[in-house]
Amino acid sequence: MAIDTDDIWQPTAEYIERAQVTALSRRLGVEGIEAVYDLSLAEPERYWRTVNDFCGIRWSRPYARYCDMSRGAPFPSWFVGGELNWVDTILDNAEAADRPAIIAEREDGSVRAVTYRELAGEVRGFAAGLLSLGIERGDRIGLLMENGIEASVSLLAIAYIGAIAVPLFSGFGTDAIVARLEPCGARALIATSGFLRRGRFVSTAATLAAARSALPELACLILKRAPEDDAPAVPDVHDWHALATRAHATPPSARMSANDPFMVIFTSGTTGKPKGAVHVHGGFPIKIAHDAAVHFDVAPGDVFCWPADMGWIAGSLILGSALLRGATLVCYDGAPDYPDWSRMGRLVERHRVTHFGSAPTLIRGLAANDEVSTAPDLSCLRLLITAGESIAPEHFVWFERTFGRGVCPLINYTGGTEVSGGLLSSVVTRPIIPAGFNTRSPGVALDVLDTAGNPVTGTVGELAILAPFVGMTASFWQDDERYLEAYWNTVPGVWIHGDLAMRTPDGHFFLLGRSDDTIKVAGKRVGPAEVEEILVEIDGVVEAAVIGASDPVKGQAIVAFLTCDGAADDIRAVASARIQERLGRPFAPRAVFVVPQLPKTRSSKIMRRVIRSVYSGAPVGDLSSLVNPEAITDIEQILREA
């Protein structure tokens, strides 16, 4: 993979000296990220005790041992003997009491902010309200709310009383809500009555009513009424604000084992129903606090903004990354290009954001409109983050060089719903290669393996985790068998993550797509992202999705789907020629289709498996996370006409 050395970000002496990972390495008595990583695997007990101290994690009872694996590698117990409620680390931060904790900007431009002291009062007040409704420790509570202060307070209050949050995307339909709340027997749902999207009020009333009627175990609905909602009050519904401000005795936080769940978050598989990853008090939050310091370089007083819905893993990850580090979290609940593509830049400028995160899909939109998107004053930015899917080097370079002015490191970060935080990422103390990762995340024994299970360098292999790690899901909700099948049964004792990756001889990593998307042409494996990177470099190509189709001669053949702003015939010809030129004639695509849009999840990932199913005529499987089902109809029509 050729990279222009002019595009490699180089750390300055100032970045290295002030970096949080530098401070952590000094506390550990080692120097450099390689030494930190090696120590984290060789001496995990010492490493995680130091991390807990460095990150100020508050324990109500100190733990005795870092890990117990008596039930086997898939089912470790973390921080044995310890008790904590992870919310205490946020609410009991006396040094941050008068610092802004959350600044929430709505799409209409209105802004509300709370300090850490005020946040603590709101969380404890809403926690008291939940208890007054008879909600108890261990109850599952759905959370369907646009990002903002109320959503943050709700998530924290659920964990504060020892209940279990079940996050839901604010734009979910009835079937998707029921498919997540029914399997875990949710007792309550905290929801919004609607939200603004591109200046229009989107009501959730009909969806919530249908979901409630389909969920007989749902004992109560707590509704945050939007200012734009003028519908009559619904009977037998508790008002969010009234519940949060009602006079109740302030309860103490629930004492929780490190292995008690605080969240069940569902993610779609390639087949079957969504699977509910279980995260615990002594796992996800500690991993996120660790990654926020080591990878995102977040320190107390920083201002952290990464627009994302609370219904996806990014929502709670972002909340934890800011608040567990004593930083200020900036939330935004609207369309990122409303009223125009300067919105994200104006958000940065207005709130003096120091750390800004974005999915590659948003980056592509910003880059395509860079005269507008970079017009605001972005001089306050110190660090950028991208995550959620693979990013093409050209978009990586644009984000770092143009949006970040060439002075902000861009941290590429990859993990997943089932693993909490990062498996691969970067640190600001090493050079950063476009679209690459400059380190494995400390504490995660990760390697790239070939089909025989041997480590490989310089070639494509499976991303594998060789030992249990802090932050991994405790299992899938009441479905250990599916959990084992998903990650542990391919290679006994090894977590196979389902991503294709490559490690370079100098220790950098690249992701090349999901392994179930792997294309094998005449015995030669190629990751779809590797082909897609070539295609998005072509003038006129906006996005690309590449799948492998059954071929009687080659085993599989490449089929490409593109969205374009140029002449389709010309682009198809150029795309075919460019793939052959870059990868060789054996990889000549069978077909190149230009489509109006590609099917995507609500977290902006392109759903290649859906495209592959439509192309082959197979059932498309679970579509609950699909944001644009009309894309399937578009592809079907184009295939019929081909």
C-alpha positions, -999 to 999 in steps of 0.1 A, spaced: 0 0 0 18 31 -13 16 62 9 31 96 0 55 104 28 44 141 26 10 130 39 23 114 71 15 134 102 46 138 124 43 145 161 60 176 174 81 176 206 53 197 222 26 171 213 48 143 227 56 161 259 20 171 268 3 139 256 -17 119 281 -1 87 269 33 102 278 21 110 313 8 74 317 40 59 304 60 79 329 37 67 357 43 31 345 81 37 344 84 30 307 89 51 276 69 51 243 37 34 232 55 2 223 67 -2 259 33 7 273 17 -19 250 42 -46 260 38 -39 297 0 -40 294 2 -76 282 31 -88 304 19 -72 336 -19 -66 333 -24 -64 370 0 -35 374 -11 -19 341 -48 -17 350 -42 -6 386 -21 23 372 -48 31 346 -75 31 373 -55 56 393 -44 77 363 -81 80 351 -94 87 386 -119 57 386 -138 58 418 -142 24 436 -165 20 466 -147 -12 474 -112 -19 460 -108 -49 439 -85 -78 448 -76 -92 414 -76 -79 379 -92 -109 362 -106 -144 369 -108 -168 340 -120 -199 358 -151 -200 334 -128 -199 304 -115 -172 281 -150 -162 267 -164 -155 302 -138 -136 323 -147 -118 355 -130 -84 358 -116 -66 389 -127 -94 412 -141 -84 446 -144 -47 437 -175 -26 438 -181 6 418 -208 25 401 -191 40 371 -213 71 372 -196 81 405 -164 89 386 -183 116 367 -206 130 395 -180 130 423 -154 150 405 -149 179 428 -122 196 407 -147 198 378 -177 209 398 -180 244 382 -167 234 348 -192 231 319 -200 194 317 -224 193 287 -233 220 261 -262 209 239 -271 227 207 -303 219 189 -308 222 152 -328 254 156 -296 270 172 -308 271 208 -282 261 234 -284 248 269 -254 240 292 -249 225 326 -219 224 349 -207 192 365 -223 203 397 -256 209 379 -253 176 360 -249 157 393 -281 173 406 -301 165 375 -289 129 374 -297 123 410 -330 140 407 -340 119 377 -327 87 394 -350 95 423 -379 99 399 -372 65 383 -371 48 418 -404 65 426 -420 46 397 -409 13 411 -380 8 387 -355 -14 404 -319 -25 402 -315 -49 372 -346 -37 353 -340 -31 316 -350 4 305 -352 14 268 -337 48 259 -349 64 227 -339 100 226 -320 125 204 -286 135 217 -285 162 244 -286 168 281 -317 148 288 -304 118 269 -271 120 288 -289 124 322 -312 95 314 -283 71 306 -264 81 337 -294 79 360 -303 44 348 -268 32 357 -268 53 389 -297 32 403 -283 -1 391 -307 -6 362 -297 -16 327 -300 8 297 -311 -5 263 -301 23 239 -323 28 208 -317 49 177 -340 80 178 -352 73 143 -361 36 148 -394 23 136 -417 1 156 -403 -33 145 -367 -23 154 -378 -10 188 -397 -42 196 -369 -64 183 -346 -49 210 -369 -44 240 -388 -76 238 -359 -101 241 -346 -83 272 -380 -79 289 -377 -41 292 -399 -27 320 -398 10 310 -390 32 280 -376 67 282 -383 84 249 -386 117 231 -419 129 216 -400 140 185 -371 160 172 -361 185 145 -346 173 112 -338 198 86 -362 223 102 -391 199 103 -406 184 134 -405 146 133 -430 131 157 -424 97 173 -460 94 187 -473 68 163 -442 47 166 -442 47 204 -478 39 206 -474 9 183 -443 -3 201 -460 0 235 -490 -21 224 -466 -48 211 -447 -49 244 -471 -60 272 -442 -62 298 -435 -25 293 -448 -11 325 -443 27 319 -434 52 293 -414 84 303 -417 110 276 -396 141 270 -419 165 251 -402 185 224 -409 222 224 -424 218 189 -448 191 200 -483 206 202 -501 172 204 -524 166 234 -508 149 264 -510 111 262 -527 94 292 -506 70 313 -474 87 303 -449 102 327 -434 136 318 -396 135 318 -391 170 332 -418 167 358 -403 134 370 -368 148 370 -378 179 391 -403 163 415 -392 165 451 -377 132 462 -351 122 487 -318 121 468 -307 84 466 -271 72 469 -258 55 438 -263 17 438 -233 -4 448 -225 -26 419 -201 -55 413 -176 -47 385 -193 -75 365 -229 -62 370 -244 -51 336 -253 -14 331 -261 -17 293 -275 -41 267 -269 -26 233 -281 -44 202 -262 -47 169 -274 -63 137 -257 -95 125 -255 -107 89 -283 -131 97 -310 -135 123 -323 -111 149 -302 -83 164 -278 -95 191 -276 -77 225 -241 -71 237 -239 -69 275 -216 -43 290 -206 -41 327 -197 -14 352 -161 -26 354 -156 -30 317 -169 -5 291 -165 27 312 -129 18 323 -120 9 287 -135 42 274 -117 63 301 -85 46 291 -89 51 254 -100 87 258 -66 94 275 -43 71 255 -58 75 220 -79 107 220 -55 126 243 -85 140 263 -75 160 295 -96 178 320 -109 211 305 -108 200 269 -140 204 248 -150 172 230 -176 171 202 -185 140 181 -221 142 169 -237 108 172 -270 93 183 -273 78 218 -288 47 203 -255 35 189 -224 25 208 -208 58 197 -233 77 218 -222 62 252 -186 60 241 -185 97 233 -203 106 266 -178 86 285 -148 99 266 -156 134 277 -172 132 311 -150 104 326 -120 127 317 -135 159 332 -138 175 297 -168 194 283 -191 174 260 -207 193 231 -239 176 218 -258 184 185 -291 167 177 -297 179 141 -286 173 105 -249 180 100 -255 200 68 -284 221 80 -289 248 70 -257 243 50 -223 225 52 -208 251 75 -229 238 105 -202 215 119 -175 242 116 -198 268 132 -204 243 161 -166 240 165 -162 278 163 -190 287 187 -181 263 215 -143 264 210 -141 227 204 -106 212 209 -114 175 199 -138 168 170 -148 133 158 -166 123 126 -176 92 106 -160 89 72 -194 95 55 -196 129 71 -160 136 62 -168 129 25 -197 154 27 -175 180 43 -148 175 17 -172 178 -12 -183 211 1 -150 224 16 -154 260 7 -184 262 29 -175 236 55 -141 252 64 -153 288 63 -157 291 101 -128 296 124 -114 262 132 -82 274 150 -94 260 183 -91 224 171 -62 203 185 -72 168 175 -95 150 151 -110 115 153 -126 92 127 -143 59 133 -172 37 122 -160 24 89 -129 23 67 -118 57 53 -100 63 20 -66 79 23 -76 109 2 -105 117 26 -83 111 56 -57 135 42 -84 162 35 -98 160 70 -63 163 86 -49 189 62 -79 210 54 -104 208 82 -76 203 107 -53 229 90 -25 204 89 -17 209 126 -42 185 141 -34 148 144 -62 126 130 -68 95 152 -82 66 133 -101 44 158 -118 10 153 -136 -13 178 -172 -22 177 -204 -26 197 -192 -59 213 -158 -46 223 -166 -11 238 -136 9 226 -106 5 204 -88 -26 192 -66 -6 168 -61 31 170 -33 58 169 -15 79 195 -2 114 190 33 104 200 40 84 167 37 93 130 2 87 116 -2 73 81 -33 82 62 -61 57 68 -39 36 90 -35 29 127 -1 34 144 -7 11 174 -27 -17 189 -47 -5 219 -28 -14 251 -45 -42 270 -57 -59 238 -35 -89 227 -42 -84 190 -26 -99 159 -33 -105 122 -36 -142 114 -38 -162 82 -63 -190 76 -40 -215 95 -39 -192 125 -4 -180 120 6 -143 124 13 -125 91 29 -93 81 26 -75 48 -4 -95 36 -42 -96 44 -54 -117 73 -80 -119 100 -80 -95 129 -78 -117 160 -77 -111 197 -56 -137 215 -69 -132 251 -98 -117 270 -97 -79 273 -112 -51 294 -143 -38 277 -154 -70 258 -190 -79 260 -199 -102 289 -219 -122 263 -251 -116 243 -282 -111 264 -293 -147 274 -276 -162 244 -242 -175 252 -244 -200 223 -247 -172 197 -219 -152 214 -196 -182 212 -205 -189 176 -200 -153 166 -164 -149 181 -149 -179 198 -157 -211 179 -136 -204 147 -103 -207 166 -107 -221 201 -96 -196 227 -92 -168 202 -117 -140 194 -120 -137 156 -134 -102 151 -146 -105 116 -124 -78 100 -97 -81 74 -65 -63 84 -28 -60 73 2 -52 95 31 -35 78 67 -43 87 71 -10 106 42 -17 129 13 2 113 -21 -15 106 -48 -11 80 -84 -24 79 -95 -38 46 -132 -46 52 -152 -73 69 -139 -108 65 -174 -121 56 -171 -96 27 -138 -111 16 -135 -116 -22 -114 -145 -34 -107 -143 -71 -89 -174 -85 -75 -181 -51 -64 -145 -45 -80 -128 -15 -88 -91 -17 -107 -69 8 -135 -48 -5 -121 -17 10 -89 -21 -10 -109 -20 -43 -132 7 -30 -102 30 -22 -92 27 -59 -127 36 -71 -133 67 -49 -101 82 -63 -118 85 -97 -132 119 -105 -170 118 -103 -172 88 -79 -187 98 -46 -190 64 -28 -183 28 -37 -193 -7 -25 -176 -38 -38 -190 -74 -33 -179 -108 -44 -202 -127 -67 -201 -164 -74 -182 -172 -106 -179 -207 -121 -143 -202 -133 -127 -178 -107 -147 -189 -77 -157 -152 -72 -157 -121 -93 -157 -85 -83 -190 -65 -88 -189 -28 -80 -217 -4 -71 -210 34 -73 -227 66 -66 -215 94 -89 -219 129 -100 -206 123 -135 -216 105 -167 -223 68 -158 -210 52 -189 -176 70 -188 -172 62 -151 -180 25 -155 -153 22 -182 -128 41 -161 -136 21 -130 -130 -12 -147 -98 -1 -163 -85 14 -130 -91 -18 -110 -72 -39 -136 -44 -13 -137 -40 -12 -99 -48 -48 -89 -41 -68 -121 -62 -83 -148 -75 -112 -127 -94 -87 -107 -112 -72 -136 -148 -66 -124 -176 -86 -138 -198 -55 -137 -199 -19 -125 -233 -4 -116 -240 33 -110 -269 36 -85 -286 66 -69 -276 56 -33 -260 28 -14 -279 11 15 -265 23 48 -270 17 85 -280 46 107 -244 49 118 -235 55 81 -219 21 73 -225 8 38 -243 -25 41 -224 -47 16 -242 -79 27 -275 -63 17 -261 -55 -18 -247 -90 -21 -280 -105 -11 -300 -84 -36 -275 -91 -64 -276 -129 -58 -314 -130 -51 -309 -143 -15 -329 -131 15 -316 -97 27 -319 -106 64 -322 -81 93 -328 -46 80 -337 -28 113 -305 -7 111 -310 3 75 -317 41 72 -326 41 35 -346 10 24 -354 27 -9 -318 20 -19 -327 -17 -22 -355 -9 -47 -332 13 -67 -306 -15 -70 -332 -41 -79 -345 -18 -107 -310 -12 -121 -302 -49 -120 -334 -57 -139 -325 -32 -166 -289 -44 -169 
